[in-house]
Amino acid sequence: MFGKGGNPASDWPPAGPAPALDLGRKAVGPLRLGDPFEGARALGRPVRMRGPASGGNQVLEYAGFELDFRDGRLACAKFDLDGPGSVNVGDIRLSRSTK
């Protein structure tokens, strides 16, 4: 899965709670859309990583959210919304009807 380089996130610190979502900055915690893969280190070690060890497309899976990197840059953040309820991400409340 990671080739000869191994998992690049294996030595990252443990992950904390889901980071705050800042729509004004287009950011998830300290990480803004377009930031490089290495910036995700600030969020801690993911539960699982899919994709090559460097470059290309990677997905970092955390408890409750995922970060999708395209060509080594943050392209998308996805938050898990189980059932009909909602979840707080910082000061923002997300539900299935959130646009």
N, C-alpha and C positions, 0 to 999 in steps of 0.2 A: 504494500500500500504506500509506503513512504520511500521506497527505493533504498539506495545505499546511505542516504543522509540520515535516516531514522526520523522519528517524530520530532519536529523542530520545537514543539511546545512541551516536551517532556520535562524540561528543567525550569519551567515557569513556576511562579509561586501558586499556591492554591487559590482557586476562584472564590470570590465573595458573593454577596447577593447580586441579583440582577441590577445592572447599572441604570441610572436615570436616563430617560429619553429626553433630548433637547431638540425640539423641532426647529427652533429658530436657528440653531447652529448646525442642524442636520447631523446630530451626534448621538452616540450611545456612550454615555459616560464620557471619558476623555477622547474617544475615538470618533472622528468625523468621517462622513462618506468620502471616499477617495484616499484615505490614509493608508499607508503601507501595512502589510500583514504583521510586521513586528510590533506595531502599535498595540495590538491585541494583548500583548504581554501584560499591560497595565490592568487588564480584566482578570488575569490569572489563567491557570491551566484548564482547558476545556475537558469535559467528560469524554469526548471523542472528537477526532479530527478525520475528515475525509479529504482526499486529494493528494497531490504530490508534495514532497517535502519543501520544495521551493518553486516559485513561479506558478503559472497556470491558475487553475481554479481550486480553491479550498473552502471547506465548510467547517467551522468550529462550532461544536454542539456543547452548550452549557445547560445547566438545569434551568428550564423555563425560557430559553431563547437560543437563537443561532445567529452566527455571523457568516455571511457569504462573501468570499473574496474572489474577484475576477482579475486575472493577470496580476495577482499580488496586491490588489487594492480593494478596500471595503466597498462593496457594491450594494449590500442589502442587510438589514437586520430584521429577524423574524421573532416574534414573541408567541409563546404557546398560550392559547386561550382554550382551556378545556371546558366543555359544557356551556350552558347558557350564561354563566357568570362573566365577570370581568377581572382584570388584574391591574394593580397600580404599578407604574414604572416611573419612579420619582414622583413628580407632581401630576403626572398624566394618568388618567384611568382609561385603559384599553378594553374594548369589548368587540364582539363580532361586527358591530355596526360602525366601528371607528374607521374613518377614511384616511 
